[in-house]
Amino acid sequence: MEFDSVYMDSSVHCNGTEAGRHPYGYTGFAVDLTGLVHTDGRTANVLAVKVRNQLPSSRWYSGSGIYREARLVVTEPVHVARWGTRVTTPEITAGRALVRVATTVVNESGTGAVVQVLSRVTGPDGRTVARTSSTAAVAGEATETHELTVPKPRLWDFDTPHHRYTLHTELRVGGRPPTPTATPSASAPSASTPTRASP
């Protein structure tokens, strides 16, 4: 379960069992509910979030409780780690952009797995402009690095905010169909603009 922010000193309980704590009220966090949720399709799950907002705690009115987005994230035992995709563009010219992707794969199945990691970049029009893949043996956690070349990148700038590229990451385990993951959007910036990536 991911929380973008809860103010403050929060504890998260799933079906009466504490799943995790987060003391600070201005940062996101996640708790693992694996093994705590009912999955029989009949028994209701109860998720409770308790906060301790001890006043005074701020120079201004801080509010209290869950004040940003919260989402339930369901993954396969083999999945991309939370914040496990890192995208950089170390080289950009008018003719090409080098996109470097580091993907951290987590295997929580209890047995080693051979994982194919697929990276695909789509352009502002949704068409695929670059793709590659590699295979790794993952027992616990492993990071695969890909380098892709985007020809004639359409550079992002304040005047062209729609010039955005999206990285799609998929995992294949044992030849099964790919498992898509959250796909951060990436932009190919102009020379004067820092590299940016957004979810």
VEXMI-715343 format. One line per field, with one value per residue: residue in three letters; x, y, z of N, C-alpha, C in turn; residue number from 0. Coordinates in nm, 2 decimals. Example, Ala and Ser with C-alpha at 12.3 -4.5 7.8 and 13.67 -1.06 7.14 Angstrom:
<drenvos>
r [Ala, Ser]
n.east [1.32, 1.28]
n.north [-0.57, -0.22]
n.up [0.78, 0.71]
ca.east [1.23, 1.37]
ca.north [-0.45, -0.11]
ca.up [0.78, 0.71]
c.east [1.32, 1.29]
c.north [-0.33, 0.00]
c.up [0.78, 0.79]
k [0, 1]
</drenvos>
This chain:
<drenvos>
r [Met, Glu, Phe, Asp, Ser, Val, Tyr, Met, Asp, Ser, Ser, Val, His, Cys, Asn, Gly, Thr, Glu, Ala, Gly, Arg, His, Pro, Tyr, Gly, Tyr, Thr, Gly, Phe, Ala, Val, Asp, Leu, Thr, Gly, Leu, Val, His, Thr, Asp, Gly, Arg, Thr, Ala, Asn, Val, Leu, Ala, Val, Lys, Val, Arg, Asn, Gln, Leu, Pro, Ser, Ser, Arg, Trp, Tyr, Ser, Gly, Ser, Gly, Ile, Tyr, Arg, Glu, Ala, Arg, Leu, Val, Val, Thr, Glu, Pro, Val, His, Val, Ala, Arg, Trp, Gly, Thr, Arg, Val, Thr, Thr, Pro, Glu, Ile, Thr, Ala, Gly, Arg, Ala, Leu, Val, Arg, Val, Ala, Thr, Thr, Val, Val, Asn, Glu, Ser, Gly, Thr, Gly, Ala, Val, Val, Gln, Val, Leu, Ser, Arg, Val, Thr, Gly, Pro, Asp, Gly, Arg, Thr, Val, Ala, Arg, Thr, Ser, Ser, Thr, Ala, Ala, Val, Ala, Gly, Glu, Ala, Thr, Glu, Thr, His, Glu, Leu, Thr, Val, Pro, Lys, Pro, Arg, Leu, Trp, Asp, Phe, Asp, Thr, Pro, His, His, Arg, Tyr, Thr, Leu, His, Thr, Glu, Leu, Arg, Val, Gly, Gly, Arg, Pro, Pro, Thr, Pro, Thr, Ala, Thr, Pro, Ser, Ala, Ser, Ala, Pro, Ser, Ala, Ser, Thr, Pro, Thr, Arg, Ala, Ser, Pro]
n.east [0.09, 0.07, 0.13, 0.10, 0.13, 0.09, -0.02, 0.04, 0.32, 0.23, 0.06, 0.00, -0.25, -0.35, -0.62, -0.62, -0.35, -0.04, 0.11, 0.31, 0.50, 0.53, 0.70, 0.72, 0.54, 0.54, 0.63, 0.62, 0.54, 0.55, 0.39, 0.41, 0.16, 0.15, 0.06, -0.10, -0.35, -0.68, -0.76, -0.96, -1.18, -1.42, -1.40, -1.40, -1.15, -0.99, -0.84, -0.67, -0.56, -0.37, -0.31, -0.08, -0.11, 0.06, 0.01, 0.17, 0.29, 0.39, 0.47, 0.26, -0.09, -0.12, -0.29, -0.43, -0.41, -0.47, -0.38, -0.30, -0.28, -0.36, -0.28, -0.35, -0.11, -0.07, 0.14, 0.33, 0.51, 0.77, 0.89, 0.92, 1.11, 0.99, 1.02, 1.21, 1.30, 1.52, 1.59, 1.80, 1.94, 2.22, 2.35, 2.26, 2.18, 2.10, 2.06, 2.04, 1.94, 2.08, 1.95, 1.96, 1.88, 1.82, 1.70, 1.56, 1.50, 1.30, 1.28, 1.06, 0.97, 1.09, 1.24, 1.50, 1.49, 1.48, 1.48, 1.35, 1.41, 1.24, 1.27, 1.11, 1.07, 0.84, 0.73, 0.62, 0.39, 0.30, 0.41, 0.65, 0.99, 1.23, 1.38, 1.48, 1.62, 1.71, 1.84, 1.84, 1.95, 1.77, 1.78, 1.73, 1.75, 1.82, 1.99, 1.93, 2.09, 2.01, 2.08, 1.94, 1.88, 1.74, 1.63, 1.67, 1.55, 1.26, 1.27, 1.19, 1.05, 0.95, 0.79, 0.71, 0.56, 0.43, 0.61, 0.70, 0.84, 0.78, 0.88, 0.84, 0.84, 0.87, 0.84, 0.94, 0.89, 1.01, 0.92, 0.66, 0.38, 0.45, 0.48, 0.34, 0.46, 0.44, 0.48, 0.71, 0.70, 0.93, 1.12, 1.29, 1.52, 1.58, 1.91, 1.95, 1.79, 1.74, 1.75, 1.44, 1.20, 0.89, 0.62]
n.north [-0.12, 0.21, 0.54, 0.88, 1.09, 1.12, 1.29, 1.30, 1.09, 0.82, 0.50, 0.20, -0.04, -0.37, -0.57, -0.58, -0.62, -0.46, -0.31, -0.13, 0.17, 0.53, 0.81, 1.08, 1.36, 1.46, 1.32, 1.05, 0.70, 0.34, 0.03, -0.32, -0.54, -0.81, -1.13, -1.04, -0.97, -1.09, -1.33, -1.49, -1.41, -1.37, -1.28, -0.98, -0.71, -0.50, -0.19, 0.02, 0.34, 0.51, 0.82, 1.04, 1.34, 1.57, 1.86, 2.18, 2.14, 2.25, 2.55, 2.65, 2.58, 2.25, 2.05, 1.72, 1.36, 1.14, 1.31, 1.32, 1.13, 0.78, 0.44, 0.10, -0.14, -0.41, -0.68, -0.92, -1.21, -1.19, -0.88, -0.53, -0.33, -0.10, 0.23, 0.14, 0.19, 0.37, 0.64, 0.80, 1.05, 1.06, 1.15, 1.38, 1.48, 1.66, 1.45, 1.21, 1.05, 0.92, 0.68, 0.58, 0.31, 0.18, -0.10, -0.23, -0.55, -0.74, -1.05, -1.23, -1.49, -1.70, -1.89, -1.91, -1.73, -1.71, -1.42, -1.22, -0.89, -0.63, -0.34, -0.06, 0.23, 0.48, 0.73, 1.08, 1.05, 0.80, 0.59, 0.32, 0.38, 0.29, -0.02, -0.28, -0.58, -0.80, -1.08, -1.21, -1.39, -1.41, -1.41, -1.28, -0.99, -0.79, -0.57, -0.46, -0.30, -0.11, 0.03, 0.25, 0.39, 0.68, 0.80, 1.12, 1.29, 1.45, 1.74, 1.82, 2.12, 2.43, 2.55, 2.33, 2.12, 1.88, 1.71, 1.44, 1.14, 0.79, 0.53, 0.19, -0.08, -0.43, -0.76, -1.09, -1.41, -1.73, -1.76, -1.69, -1.47, -1.12, -0.92, -0.62, -0.31, -0.02, 0.27, 0.51, 0.84, 0.99, 1.26, 1.40, 1.64, 1.98, 2.13, 2.32, 2.24, 2.06, 1.70, 1.53, 1.33, 1.18, 1.04]
n.up [0.00, -0.09, 0.02, -0.04, 0.13, 0.49, 0.76, 1.10, 1.21, 1.17, 1.18, 1.02, 0.99, 0.91, 0.90, 1.18, 1.24, 1.28, 1.00, 0.94, 1.01, 0.99, 1.06, 0.97, 0.83, 0.57, 0.36, 0.12, 0.16, 0.19, 0.27, 0.32, 0.26, 0.22, 0.31, 0.51, 0.41, 0.34, 0.10, 0.00, -0.13, 0.00, 0.26, 0.42, 0.40, 0.63, 0.65, 0.84, 0.94, 1.16, 1.32, 1.50, 1.58, 1.74, 1.88, 1.95, 1.62, 1.39, 1.20, 1.07, 0.99, 0.96, 0.89, 0.91, 0.91, 0.62, 0.35, 0.09, -0.22, -0.20, -0.27, -0.36, -0.45, -0.65, -0.70, -0.89, -0.76, -0.87, -0.96, -1.06, -0.85, -0.60, -0.70, -0.87, -1.13, -1.32, -1.52, -1.75, -1.96, -2.10, -2.33, -2.58, -2.90, -3.20, -3.38, -3.24, -2.93, -2.64, -2.43, -2.10, -1.90, -1.59, -1.43, -1.15, -1.03, -0.83, -0.66, -0.50, -0.47, -0.35, -0.47, -0.72, -1.03, -1.39, -1.56, -1.81, -1.90, -2.05, -2.23, -2.36, -2.56, -2.62, -2.85, -2.86, -3.01, -2.95, -3.08, -3.11, -3.06, -2.98, -2.86, -2.64, -2.48, -2.21, -2.03, -1.70, -1.41, -1.13, -0.79, -0.55, -0.56, -0.84, -1.08, -1.40, -1.67, -1.95, -2.27, -2.50, -2.82, -2.93, -3.23, -3.38, -3.17, -3.04, -2.88, -2.54, -2.41, -2.26, -2.44, -2.59, -2.44, -2.49, -2.61, -2.51, -2.40, -2.33, -2.12, -2.13, -1.92, -1.90, -1.77, -1.81, -1.70, -1.71, -1.97, -1.98, -2.07, -2.09, -1.79, -1.73, -1.59, -1.37, -1.56, -1.59, -1.73, -1.96, -2.06, -2.34, -2.30, -2.38, -2.45, -2.25, -2.05, -1.75, -1.72, -1.70, -1.53, -1.49, -1.31]
ca.east [0.00, 0.15, 0.07, 0.19, 0.16, 0.00, 0.03, 0.18, 0.35, 0.12, 0.08, -0.10, -0.29, -0.43, -0.70, -0.58, -0.21, 0.04, 0.19, 0.42, 0.49, 0.60, 0.69, 0.72, 0.41, 0.54, 0.69, 0.55, 0.59, 0.48, 0.39, 0.38, 0.05, 0.16, 0.04, -0.20, -0.48, -0.76, -0.76, -1.05, -1.29, -1.54, -1.37, -1.36, -1.03, -1.00, -0.72, -0.68, -0.45, -0.38, -0.21, -0.06, -0.07, 0.08, 0.02, 0.20, 0.39, 0.42, 0.46, 0.13, -0.18, -0.06, -0.39, -0.41, -0.46, -0.43, -0.41, -0.26, -0.33, -0.32, -0.32, -0.31, -0.03, -0.06, 0.25, 0.37, 0.63, 0.89, 0.84, 1.01, 1.11, 0.93, 1.12, 1.32, 1.34, 1.60, 1.61, 1.88, 1.98, 2.36, 2.39, 2.15, 2.21, 1.98, 2.04, 2.01, 1.95, 2.11, 1.87, 2.02, 1.77, 1.86, 1.58, 1.59, 1.40, 1.29, 1.22, 1.01, 0.91, 1.15, 1.32, 1.56, 1.41, 1.54, 1.39, 1.38, 1.37, 1.22, 1.25, 1.06, 1.05, 0.74, 0.75, 0.50, 0.27, 0.27, 0.48, 0.78, 1.11, 1.35, 1.35, 1.59, 1.59, 1.82, 1.80, 1.92, 1.91, 1.74, 1.75, 1.67, 1.74, 1.92, 1.96, 1.97, 2.10, 1.99, 2.10, 1.86, 1.91, 1.62, 1.67, 1.61, 1.46, 1.18, 1.31, 1.10, 1.08, 0.83, 0.70, 0.67, 0.55, 0.38, 0.72, 0.73, 0.87, 0.75, 0.95, 0.76, 0.92, 0.80, 0.92, 0.89, 0.95, 0.98, 0.86, 0.52, 0.35, 0.51, 0.40, 0.38, 0.48, 0.42, 0.57, 0.73, 0.72, 1.05, 1.13, 1.42, 1.52, 1.67, 2.04, 1.95, 1.70, 1.78, 1.68, 1.33, 1.12, 0.77, 0.54]
ca.north [0.00, 0.34, 0.66, 0.99, 1.16, 1.11, 1.38, 1.26, 0.98, 0.73, 0.36, 0.13, -0.17, -0.45, -0.68, -0.59, -0.63, -0.35, -0.34, -0.04, 0.30, 0.64, 0.93, 1.21, 1.39, 1.53, 1.23, 0.93, 0.57, 0.22, -0.08, -0.44, -0.61, -0.95, -1.22, -0.98, -0.96, -1.21, -1.35, -1.59, -1.35, -1.36, -1.21, -0.84, -0.66, -0.38, -0.12, 0.14, 0.43, 0.59, 0.93, 1.11, 1.48, 1.63, 2.01, 2.24, 2.06, 2.32, 2.69, 2.68, 2.47, 2.13, 1.95, 1.59, 1.24, 1.11, 1.43, 1.30, 1.00, 0.64, 0.34, -0.04, -0.19, -0.55, -0.72, -1.07, -1.23, -1.13, -0.75, -0.42, -0.27, 0.04, 0.33, 0.06, 0.23, 0.49, 0.68, 0.92, 1.07, 1.11, 1.21, 1.42, 1.56, 1.67, 1.33, 1.09, 1.06, 0.79, 0.67, 0.47, 0.26, 0.08, -0.15, -0.32, -0.65, -0.81, -1.19, -1.27, -1.62, -1.80, -1.97, -1.83, -1.73, -1.64, -1.31, -1.13, -0.76, -0.57, -0.19, 0.00, 0.37, 0.53, 0.88, 1.16, 1.00, 0.67, 0.48, 0.27, 0.44, 0.21, -0.13, -0.38, -0.67, -0.88, -1.18, -1.22, -1.48, -1.32, -1.49, -1.19, -0.86, -0.77, -0.45, -0.47, -0.17, -0.10, 0.16, 0.26, 0.51, 0.74, 0.88, 1.25, 1.32, 1.58, 1.79, 1.89, 2.25, 2.50, 2.57, 2.20, 2.03, 1.75, 1.63, 1.35, 1.00, 0.70, 0.41, 0.08, -0.19, -0.55, -0.87, -1.22, -1.52, -1.87, -1.76, -1.65, -1.34, -1.01, -0.85, -0.47, -0.24, 0.12, 0.32, 0.65, 0.91, 1.06, 1.37, 1.43, 1.78, 2.07, 2.14, 2.41, 2.20, 1.94, 1.58, 1.52, 1.21, 1.20, 0.91]
ca.up [0.00, -0.10, 0.07, -0.08, 0.26, 0.60, 0.87, 1.10, 1.30, 1.13, 1.18, 0.93, 1.04, 0.82, 0.97, 1.32, 1.26, 1.23, 0.89, 0.93, 1.07, 0.92, 1.16, 0.91, 0.77, 0.44, 0.26, 0.09, 0.21, 0.15, 0.36, 0.26, 0.32, 0.18, 0.43, 0.60, 0.35, 0.31, -0.05, -0.03, -0.21, 0.08, 0.39, 0.40, 0.46, 0.70, 0.66, 0.93, 0.95, 1.29, 1.32, 1.62, 1.55, 1.86, 1.86, 1.82, 1.54, 1.27, 1.21, 1.01, 1.00, 0.88, 0.86, 0.98, 0.84, 0.49, 0.28, -0.05, -0.27, -0.15, -0.37, -0.34, -0.56, -0.65, -0.79, -0.90, -0.68, -0.94, -1.01, -1.06, -0.72, -0.59, -0.74, -0.92, -1.26, -1.32, -1.66, -1.77, -2.10, -2.09, -2.45, -2.67, -3.01, -3.29, -3.45, -3.16, -2.78, -2.57, -2.31, -2.02, -1.81, -1.49, -1.38, -1.04, -1.03, -0.70, -0.67, -0.36, -0.48, -0.26, -0.56, -0.82, -1.16, -1.50, -1.59, -1.92, -1.88, -2.18, -2.22, -2.49, -2.55, -2.72, -2.87, -2.83, -3.09, -2.90, -3.16, -3.05, -3.12, -2.94, -2.77, -2.62, -2.37, -2.16, -1.94, -1.58, -1.31, -1.01, -0.67, -0.45, -0.63, -0.95, -1.16, -1.54, -1.74, -2.09, -2.34, -2.61, -2.90, -2.99, -3.34, -3.40, -3.06, -3.03, -2.75, -2.45, -2.36, -2.21, -2.56, -2.65, -2.33, -2.53, -2.66, -2.40, -2.43, -2.22, -2.11, -2.08, -1.87, -1.89, -1.72, -1.85, -1.62, -1.76, -2.10, -1.97, -2.12, -2.01, -1.69, -1.74, -1.46, -1.38, -1.66, -1.58, -1.86, -1.97, -2.17, -2.40, -2.27, -2.46, -2.39, -2.14, -1.95, -1.68, -1.75, -1.61, -1.55, -1.40, -1.31]
c.east [0.09, 0.07, 0.16, 0.22, 0.05, 0.05, -0.04, 0.20, 0.24, 0.16, -0.03, -0.12, -0.38, -0.49, -0.64, -0.43, -0.13, 0.13, 0.31, 0.39, 0.57, 0.59, 0.66, 0.59, 0.42, 0.61, 0.61, 0.62, 0.50, 0.49, 0.35, 0.27, 0.05, 0.15, -0.06, -0.34, -0.55, -0.78, -0.86, -1.17, -1.42, -1.52, -1.33, -1.22, -1.05, -0.86, -0.74, -0.55, -0.47, -0.27, -0.20, -0.01, -0.06, 0.10, 0.10, 0.31, 0.44, 0.41, 0.33, 0.04, -0.14, -0.17, -0.36, -0.47, -0.40, -0.47, -0.36, -0.31, -0.27, -0.36, -0.27, -0.24, -0.02, 0.05, 0.26, 0.48, 0.76, 0.84, 0.95, 1.00, 1.04, 1.04, 1.24, 1.36, 1.40, 1.63, 1.70, 1.91, 2.12, 2.41, 2.27, 2.21, 2.09, 1.95, 2.00, 2.01, 1.98, 2.03, 1.92, 1.91, 1.83, 1.73, 1.61, 1.47, 1.41, 1.22, 1.19, 0.94, 0.97, 1.24, 1.38, 1.48, 1.50, 1.44, 1.44, 1.32, 1.36, 1.20, 1.21, 1.03, 0.95, 0.76, 0.62, 0.37, 0.23, 0.34, 0.61, 0.89, 1.24, 1.31, 1.47, 1.54, 1.72, 1.76, 1.89, 1.86, 1.89, 1.70, 1.68, 1.64, 1.85, 1.89, 2.02, 1.98, 2.09, 2.03, 2.03, 1.89, 1.78, 1.67, 1.60, 1.50, 1.39, 1.20, 1.20, 1.14, 0.95, 0.74, 0.65, 0.65, 0.49, 0.49, 0.78, 0.75, 0.83, 0.83, 0.85, 0.85, 0.83, 0.90, 0.85, 0.97, 0.91, 0.91, 0.71, 0.50, 0.41, 0.42, 0.44, 0.38, 0.44, 0.52, 0.59, 0.75, 0.86, 1.05, 1.27, 1.44, 1.61, 1.80, 2.04, 1.86, 1.74, 1.69, 1.56, 1.26, 1.00, 0.69, 0.42]
c.north [0.12, 0.46, 0.78, 1.08, 1.14, 1.20, 1.34, 1.15, 0.87, 0.58, 0.30, -0.01, -0.24, -0.56, -0.70, -0.60, -0.51, -0.39, -0.25, 0.09, 0.40, 0.76, 1.06, 1.24, 1.44, 1.44, 1.11, 0.81, 0.46, 0.12, -0.20, -0.52, -0.76, -1.04, -1.17, -0.97, -1.09, -1.21, -1.45, -1.54, -1.33, -1.27, -1.07, -0.81, -0.53, -0.31, 0.00, 0.21, 0.52, 0.70, 0.99, 1.25, 1.56, 1.78, 2.07, 2.15, 2.13, 2.47, 2.74, 2.56, 2.36, 2.04, 1.82, 1.48, 1.22, 1.23, 1.43, 1.16, 0.88, 0.54, 0.20, -0.09, -0.34, -0.60, -0.87, -1.09, -1.18, -1.00, -0.65, -0.36, -0.14, 0.14, 0.26, 0.09, 0.36, 0.52, 0.80, 0.93, 1.14, 1.18, 1.25, 1.51, 1.58, 1.53, 1.21, 1.13, 0.92, 0.79, 0.55, 0.44, 0.16, 0.03, -0.25, -0.42, -0.72, -0.95, -1.23, -1.41, -1.72, -1.89, -1.88, -1.84, -1.66, -1.54, -1.23, -1.00, -0.69, -0.42, -0.14, 0.14, 0.41, 0.68, 0.95, 1.12, 0.86, 0.55, 0.44, 0.32, 0.37, 0.10, -0.21, -0.47, -0.74, -0.98, -1.19, -1.33, -1.40, -1.41, -1.40, -1.06, -0.84, -0.64, -0.48, -0.33, -0.19, 0.03, 0.15, 0.39, 0.55, 0.83, 1.01, 1.29, 1.45, 1.63, 1.86, 2.03, 2.31, 2.53, 2.45, 2.10, 1.89, 1.66, 1.54, 1.21, 0.91, 0.58, 0.30, -0.03, -0.31, -0.66, -1.00, -1.33, -1.65, -1.87, -1.72, -1.51, -1.23, -0.96, -0.70, -0.41, -0.09, 0.18, 0.47, 0.71, 0.98, 1.16, 1.38, 1.58, 1.85, 2.08, 2.22, 2.36, 2.07, 1.82, 1.57, 1.39, 1.23, 1.07, 0.93]
c.up [0.00, -0.06, 0.02, 0.04, 0.36, 0.71, 1.00, 1.20, 1.29, 1.15, 1.10, 0.98, 0.94, 0.89, 1.11, 1.34, 1.20, 1.12, 0.87, 0.99, 0.98, 1.01, 1.09, 0.83, 0.63, 0.33, 0.24, 0.15, 0.16, 0.26, 0.29, 0.33, 0.29, 0.31, 0.53, 0.55, 0.33, 0.16, -0.09, -0.11, -0.13, 0.20, 0.36, 0.47, 0.52, 0.71, 0.74, 0.94, 1.07, 1.28, 1.46, 1.59, 1.68, 1.84, 1.98, 1.75, 1.42, 1.29, 1.15, 1.03, 0.91, 0.84, 0.94, 0.91, 0.71, 0.40, 0.13, -0.09, -0.20, -0.25, -0.33, -0.47, -0.55, -0.75, -0.79, -0.80, -0.74, -1.00, -1.00, -0.92, -0.72, -0.61, -0.81, -1.07, -1.26, -1.47, -1.67, -1.92, -2.11, -2.21, -2.54, -2.77, -3.10, -3.36, -3.37, -3.01, -2.73, -2.44, -2.23, -1.91, -1.72, -1.42, -1.27, -1.02, -0.89, -0.72, -0.53, -0.37, -0.39, -0.34, -0.67, -0.95, -1.26, -1.55, -1.71, -1.90, -2.02, -2.15, -2.36, -2.47, -2.66, -2.73, -2.83, -2.90, -3.05, -2.98, -3.09, -3.13, -3.09, -2.85, -2.76, -2.51, -2.33, -2.06, -1.82, -1.49, -1.18, -0.89, -0.57, -0.52, -0.73, -1.03, -1.30, -1.60, -1.89, -2.15, -2.47, -2.69, -2.96, -3.11, -3.35, -3.29, -3.07, -2.89, -2.67, -2.42, -2.31, -2.32, -2.62, -2.54, -2.37, -2.59, -2.54, -2.45, -2.31, -2.23, -2.05, -2.04, -1.85, -1.84, -1.77, -1.77, -1.67, -1.89, -2.10, -2.03, -2.03, -1.91, -1.69, -1.60, -1.48, -1.47, -1.65, -1.72, -1.85, -2.08, -2.21, -2.39, -2.37, -2.38, -2.26, -2.02, -1.88, -1.72, -1.65, -1.64, -1.45, -1.41, -1.40]
k [0, 1, 2, 3, 4, 5, 6, 7, 8, 9, 10, 11, 12, 13, 14, 15, 16, 17, 18, 19, 20, 21, 22, 23, 24, 25, 26, 27, 28, 29, 30, 31, 32, 33, 34, 35, 36, 37, 38, 39, 40, 41, 42, 43, 44, 45, 46, 47, 48, 49, 50, 51, 52, 53, 54, 55, 56, 57, 58, 59, 60, 61, 62, 63, 64, 65, 66, 67, 68, 69, 70, 71, 72, 73, 74, 75, 76, 77, 78, 79, 80, 81, 82, 83, 84, 85, 86, 87, 88, 89, 90, 91, 92, 93, 94, 95, 96, 97, 98, 99, 100, 101, 102, 103, 104, 105, 106, 107, 108, 109, 110, 111, 112, 113, 114, 115, 116, 117, 118, 119, 120, 121, 122, 123, 124, 125, 126, 127, 128, 129, 130, 131, 132, 133, 134, 135, 136, 137, 138, 139, 140, 141, 142, 143, 144, 145, 146, 147, 148, 149, 150, 151, 152, 153, 154, 155, 156, 157, 158, 159, 160, 161, 162, 163, 164, 165, 166, 167, 168, 169, 170, 171, 172, 173, 174, 175, 176, 177, 178, 179, 180, 181, 182, 183, 184, 185, 186, 187, 188, 189, 190, 191, 192, 193, 194, 195, 196, 197, 198]
</drenvos>
